[in-house]
Amino acid sequence: MKFDEVTTAVAFLVLLAIVLGGTLTSGMPQTISMMVSGGLVVFGVLVLALGVKHGEHRASR
């Protein structure tokens, strides 16, 4: 399967929506849930950027 920018963005947003939906509907207080959600978004973006760079490195070899 080839991943272009659109496919990657859609997959990332779907996975992020699932994780955030589970976090926000859990039994945690709202303030803690929002802090955890912010951390999840930052972590997701960093992991996505790292994965893209790793894929570029492997494709160039």
Secondary structure, 3 states (H helix, E strand, C coil): CCCCHHHHHHHHHHHHHHHHHHHHCCCCCHHHHHHHHHHHHHHHHHHHHHHHHHHHHHHHC
